[in-house]
Amino acid sequence: MYIWIDGSGENLRAKSRTVDFTPKSPKELPIWNFDGSSTGQAEGHNSDVMIHPVALFKDPFRGGNNRLVLCETYSHDGTVHRTNKRHSCNEVMQKVKDQHPWFGIEQEYTLQDTDLHPFGWPKNGFPGPQGPYYTGVGANKVYGRDVVEAHYRACLYSEVKIAGENAEVMPAQWEFQVGPCEGIDMGDHLWLARFLLHRVAEDFGIVVSFDPKPMPGDWNGAGAHTNYSTGAMRQPGGMKVMIEAIEKLGKRHASHIRAYDPHGGADNKR
């Protein structure tokens, strides 16, 4: 199953093909293509977008020798597609690989019914105030644990570096953690974990939302909190290096905020 990020910058697409061998590396798999006019990545008169396999994982749904393959997108002329953020990210990761950048990302999300109302919430009202739901146990405190457990097992089977999970502050809101991962592996493992969550929830007839504020009002938002360090930060005296890095980040705060969601920061602003 070939998997890629579509023109929205946040949704995933996938399609399958049969090959006559069991791949051991993504480079062994053929480059493929799809109709980009149906994914927000091309116009109808010239719609071919190419997908290049870049990361290989075991397939927990089909089992056996089946594989999930994360792909980068390229235009029909072989240039990097405008929606392909992984390519430039990997170039940076290669430049700084001697610094051994580690990431750990805590991905919050909300489970929803197919009408996009939070799963388990009353249809004509609201659950009780926040407080008992975070890390809660019990049918009146958490909704959708079967999805969460199935996702956890799928990640472990696929060898995604999932580190944990817990119920979050808003009912029907959960979090999983991926990492520590070094360099480009962080993006690959996080996106594959997101794909697995969507795919697992599909079997339960449940929708997954990564929206930062799915419910207006006094309800907890959802984020992807990022833990980061370099080799120098993890050594004695590393606090000094951390402060220097934070000061550099502060000078580019506005541009970073614009890059943190697909709508130039407008989603997180909510």
Buried (B, 14 or more C-beta within 10 A) or exposed (E): BBBBBBBBEBBBBBEEEEEEEEBEEBEEBEEBBBEBBEBEBBEEEEBBBBBBBBBBBBBBBEEEEBBBBBBBBBBBEEEBBEBBBBBEBBEEBEEEEEBBBBBBBBBBBBBBBEEEBBBBBEEEEEBEEBEBBBEBEEEEBBBBBEBBEBBBBBBEBBEBBBBEBBBBBBBBBBBBBBBBBBBBBBBBBBBBBBBBBBBBBEEEEBBBBBBBBBBEEEBBBBBBEBEBBBBBBEEEEBEEBBEEBEEEEEEEEEEEEEEBBBEEBEBBEE
